[in-house]
Amino acid sequence: MKILLVEDEIFLGQIVTETLSSRGFELRHESSGNAIIEAFQQFKPDICLFDIMLPGKDGFTLLEEIRRINRQVPVIFLTAKSMSEDVVKGFEKGCNDYIRKPFSMEELIVRINALLQRTAVTSDLNEQFVIGEYTFYYTRQELIYKGEVIKLTGREADLLKLLVQHKNNLMDKKKALLELWGDDSFFNNRSMDVFITKLRKYLSKDTTVSILNIRGMGYKLIF
């Protein structure tokens, strides 16, 4: 699970990063509120931890910006601002939890896990797709065929979801490359072809499902 931490207290940021990394989380630590949208879109975190009082944009502003592009990702405020009006403001703007400084790392871990579990249940309901005889769980990165579970990488899951969203219609290759890879270079073009080949193999057990190559344009998932 990926965590985007925005905390300007360097020592605290290091403690949180080291502790959560030791528990199996992947951390990206930013020390100011600037360029967080770019970091969010590149890193694609499963949960965000935001301080409120930050150089550049404050935590409330960051939350508003994140919510414009993603309504689902959990956000926890870690802050010394403990007035009730600050707590209310945080929840009104869309945060999922609010932890006052100082806090224990164990409390933080418990709250992170609780939020991720609740989000997983909700996401599974919202991001479950039927592809012929397969069931695709995007958030779990699983493709299931008659009880057999095929584990997908994050990139495979992202690409399959995009194909499903364009079911029976053209998925423009250039647009897909820009959305998933960030650019449409020759190397990334070849990488996408490799992932398409892998997805075809995964889906080959159901002969009613196919991924067509529309030369010079993109791909089409048919089922």
C-alpha positions in Angstrom: 0.0 0.0 0.0 1.3 3.5 -0.9 1.1 6.4 1.5 1.7 10.0 0.5 2.9 11.9 3.6 3.0 15.7 3.6 4.8 16.9 6.7 7.2 19.9 7.1 8.7 18.7 10.4 11.6 16.8 9.0 12.3 14.7 12.1 8.7 13.7 12.5 8.5 12.9 8.7 11.5 10.7 9.0 10.0 8.8 12.0 6.7 8.3 10.2 8.4 7.2 7.0 10.8 4.8 8.7 8.2 3.2 10.9 5.5 2.8 8.2 8.1 1.5 5.8 9.2 -1.1 8.3 5.5 -2.3 8.4 5.4 -2.9 4.7 4.0 0.4 3.4 5.6 2.4 0.5 6.1 6.0 1.5 6.6 9.2 -0.4 7.4 12.2 1.9 6.9 15.8 0.8 7.8 18.7 3.1 5.6 21.4 1.6 2.2 21.8 0.0 3.6 22.8 -3.3 3.4 20.4 -6.3 1.3 17.9 -4.3 -1.2 17.3 -7.1 1.7 16.3 -9.4 3.1 14.0 -6.7 -0.4 12.5 -6.1 -1.0 11.8 -9.8 2.5 10.3 -10.2 2.6 8.2 -7.0 -1.1 7.2 -7.0 -1.3 6.7 -3.2 -3.8 4.4 -1.4 -4.0 6.9 1.5 -2.7 10.4 2.3 -1.4 11.8 5.5 -1.5 15.6 5.5 -0.2 18.1 8.1 -2.4 21.2 8.1 0.1 24.0 8.8 2.5 23.7 5.8 4.7 26.0 3.8 3.1 26.8 0.5 -0.5 25.4 0.4 -2.0 24.3 3.7 -3.6 21.0 4.4 -7.1 22.2 3.9 -6.2 23.5 0.4 -4.5 20.3 -0.5 -7.5 18.3 0.5 -9.8 20.4 -1.6 -7.6 20.0 -4.6 -7.3 16.2 -4.1 -11.0 15.9 -3.7 -11.6 17.5 -7.1 -9.7 14.7 -8.8 -10.3 11.8 -6.4 -13.3 11.4 -4.1 -12.3 8.0 -2.7 -8.7 8.1 -1.5 -8.6 8.3 2.3 -7.0 11.4 3.8 -5.9 11.6 7.5 -4.9 15.0 9.0 -1.9 14.9 11.4 -1.9 18.2 13.1 -1.3 20.3 16.2 -4.4 22.3 15.3 -6.8 20.8 17.9 -9.6 23.4 18.1 -13.0 21.9 17.5 -13.6 24.3 14.6 -10.5 23.0 12.9 -11.7 19.4 13.3 -15.1 20.3 11.9 -13.5 22.2 9.0 -11.4 19.2 8.2 -14.3 16.8 8.0 -16.4 19.3 6.1 -13.8 19.5 3.4 -13.7 15.7 3.1 -11.0 14.2 5.4 -11.6 10.7 6.7 -9.8 11.0 10.1 -8.0 13.5 12.2 -5.1 12.8 14.6 -3.8 15.4 16.9 -0.1 15.8 17.6 1.7 14.3 19.5 0.5 10.9 18.6 1.8 7.3 18.9 2.9 5.4 15.8 0.8 2.4 16.9 -2.4 4.6 16.9 -1.5 5.9 13.5 -1.0 2.4 12.1 -4.3 1.2 13.6 -6.2 4.1 12.0 -4.5 3.7 8.7 -5.4 -0.1 8.5 -8.9 0.6 9.6 -9.4 3.2 6.9 -7.8 0.9 4.2 -10.1 -2.0 5.2 -13.2 0.1 4.9 -12.1 1.6 1.6 -11.3 -1.8 0.2 -14.8 -3.0 0.9 -16.3 0.0 -0.7 -13.9 0.0 -3.6 -14.5 -3.7 -4.3 -18.2 -3.0 -4.7 -17.7 0.0 -6.9 -14.7 -1.4 -8.9 -15.8 -4.9 -9.7 -16.1 -5.7 -13.4 -17.5 -8.8 -15.2 -15.5 -9.7 -18.4 -17.1 -12.7 -20.0 -16.6 -15.5 -17.5 -14.0 -13.5 -15.6 -14.5 -11.2 -12.6 -12.0 -8.3 -12.4 -11.4 -6.6 -9.0 -9.5 -3.5 -9.8 -8.5 -2.4 -6.3 -7.4 -5.9 -5.3 -5.6 -6.3 -8.7 -7.2 -9.7 -9.2 -8.7 -11.4 -12.2 -10.8 -14.4 -11.3 -11.8 -17.3 -13.6 -14.0 -20.0 -12.1 -12.3 -19.7 -8.7 -8.8 -19.4 -10.1 -7.2 -16.1 -9.0 -4.8 -14.3 -11.3 -2.8 -11.6 -9.5 -2.2 -8.5 -11.6 0.5 -5.9 -11.3 -0.6 -2.3 -10.8 0.1 -1.4 -14.4 -1.8 -4.5 -15.7 -4.8 -3.6 -13.5 -4.8 0.1 -14.7 -4.6 -1.0 -18.3 -7.3 -3.6 -18.0 -9.6 -1.1 -16.3 -9.1 1.4 -19.1 -9.9 -1.3 -21.7 -13.1 -2.3 -19.7 -14.2 1.3 -19.6 -13.9 1.4 -23.4 -15.6 -2.0 -23.8 -16.3 -2.8 -27.5 -15.0 0.6 -28.4 -11.5 1.9 -29.4 -9.1 2.6 -26.6 -6.9 5.3 -28.2 -3.3 4.2 -27.6 -1.8 7.7 -27.4 -4.3 8.8 -24.9 -3.9 5.7 -22.8 -0.1 6.1 -22.8 -0.4 9.7 -21.7 -2.8 8.7 -18.9 -1.0 5.6 -17.6 2.7 6.2 -18.5 2.8 10.0 -18.7 4.2 10.2 -22.2 3.9 8.3 -25.5 7.6 7.6 -26.2 8.7 4.6 -28.3 9.8 2.7 -25.2 6.4 3.2 -23.5 4.7 2.1 -26.7 6.6 -1.1 -26.6 5.9 -1.5 -22.9 2.2 -1.2 -23.5 2.3 -3.9 -26.2 4.0 -6.2 -23.7 1.2 -5.6 -21.2 -1.5 -6.1 -23.8 0.1 -9.5 -24.6 0.1 -10.5 -21.0 -3.6 -9.5 -20.6 -4.5 -11.5 -23.7 -2.9 -14.5 -22.1 -4.8 -14.0 -18.8 -8.1 -13.7 -20.7 -7.5 -16.6 -23.1 -9.5 -19.1 -21.2 -12.8 -17.5 -22.3 -12.9 -17.6 -26.1 -15.6 -15.0 -26.2 -13.2 -12.4 -24.8 -10.5 -10.8 -27.1 -8.3 -7.7 -27.3 -8.1 -6.5 -30.9 -5.2 -4.5 -32.2 -6.5 -1.6 -34.3 -3.4 -0.8 -36.2 -2.1 2.7 -35.8 -4.9 3.6 -33.4 -5.1 1.5 -30.3 -6.9 -1.5 -28.9 -10.4 -2.8 -28.4 -11.6 -5.2 -25.7 -14.5 -7.3 -27.1 -16.8 -9.5 -25.0 
